[in-house]
């Protein structure tokens, strides 16, 4: 009986862990920069090769092409970093 319970608990934990990983990796479209910066303080960059055109920033941007593409409209200076701070 204990072995069955342990196996069932293990399966449930694996399922929960897999669903939380999928939720964390899903790209999200934000309404504005305030929302985006609440999750990604330095904004979102299209790739690690891009350089900020607006001068010094406080935080390093999170790199994700998919996330950047969903929030491209918030890249006002067109430097391939949306909502940089």
Secondary structure, DSSP 8 states (H G I E B T S, - for coil): -HHHHHHHHHHHHHHHHHHHHHHHHS----SSHHHHHHH-TT-EES-TT---SSS--SS--EE-HHHHHHTGGG-TT-SSEET--
